[in-house]
C-alpha cells in the first residue's frame, strides 16, 4: 500500500505507550493484510493463512483496498504474489 494510505486517520492506530518523545502507530488490520497480500514472501503468506489477521479485518474494506491496489501491480499475472491466494484463504477460514 502507498504511504499516503497509512496517513489517513482511520487506517492507523496510535498505541498509548509511556514514551515522552515518540508516538507509535500501527496500520489498520486491512492495510497490514494488504502489505502481506501484495508481497511474494512465504512468511507473509504463512501469516495470512495461520494468523487471525484476516479474521479481524473488515472484509468489505479489505476487498476495496485489494481491488484498488491491483490496478497498480506491475505484473498482475505473477502467480507468486500472495494476493492470488486470497480467495482460497478466505474460503478456508470461512470468511
C-alpha positions in Angstrom: 0.0 0.0 0.0 1.2 3.5 -0.7 2.4 5.6 2.2 -0.5 8.1 1.9 -2.9 5.4 2.8 -1.1 4.9 6.1 -1.5 8.6 6.9 -5.3 8.6 6.7 -6.7 8.7 10.2 -8.9 5.5 10.1 -6.0 3.5 8.6 -3.8 3.5 11.6 -3.9 3.4 15.4 -1.8 5.1 17.9 -0.5 3.0 20.8 -0.8 4.5 24.2 2.7 3.8 25.5 4.7 5.5 28.2 7.1 7.3 25.8 7.6 11.1 26.1 9.4 11.8 22.9 7.8 9.5 20.3 4.4 8.4 19.2 3.9 4.8 18.0 1.4 3.9 15.3 0.2 0.6 13.8 -1.5 0.2 10.5 -5.1 -0.9 10.4 -5.5 -4.7 10.0 -6.7 -4.2 6.4 -3.5 -2.3 5.4 -1.3 -4.8 7.2 -3.1 -7.6 5.4 -2.6 -5.8 2.1 1.1 -5.4 2.7 1.3 -9.1 3.1 -1.0 -9.9 0.2 1.0 -7.8 -2.3 4.3 -9.4 -1.4 5.9 -12.7 -2.6 7.3 -13.6 0.8 6.5 -17.1 2.0 6.4 -15.8 5.6 3.7 -13.3 4.7 1.6 -16.0 3.0 2.1 -18.2 6.1 1.0 -15.3 8.3 -2.2 -14.8 6.2 -3.0 -18.5 6.4 -2.1 -19.2 10.1 -2.8 -16.0 12.0 -6.2 -14.4 12.7 -5.3 -11.2 10.8 -7.9 -11.8 8.0 -10.5 -12.7 10.6 -10.2 -9.3 12.3 -10.2 -7.3 9.0 -13.3 -5.6 7.8 -13.8 -7.8 4.7 -15.5 -5.0 2.6 -12.7 -2.5 3.4 -10.0 -5.2 2.7 -11.5 -6.2 -0.7 -11.9 -2.5 -1.6 -8.2 -2.0 -0.9 -7.2 -5.1 -2.8 -9.2 -4.1 -5.9 -7.7 -0.6 -5.8 -4.1 -1.8 -5.3 -4.4 -4.5 -8.0 -4.6 -1.7 -10.6 -1.0 -0.7 -9.7 0.6 -4.1 -9.9 3.5 -4.1 -12.4 2.9 -7.8 -13.3 -0.7 -8.8 -12.3 -0.1 -12.3 -13.8 2.8 -13.1 -11.5 1.4 -16.1 -9.7 3.9 -15.8 -6.9 2.3 -12.6 -5.5 0.3 -13.7 -2.4 -2.8 -11.8 -3.4 -3.7 -14.6 -5.8 -4.3 -16.9 -2.8 -6.7 -14.5 -1.1 -9.9 -16.2 -2.2 -8.6 -19.6 -1.2 -7.5 -18.4 2.2 -10.8 -16.6 2.9 -12.7 -19.8 1.9 -10.5 -22.0 4.1 -11.1 -19.6 7.0 -14.9 -19.4 6.4 -14.7 -15.7 5.9 
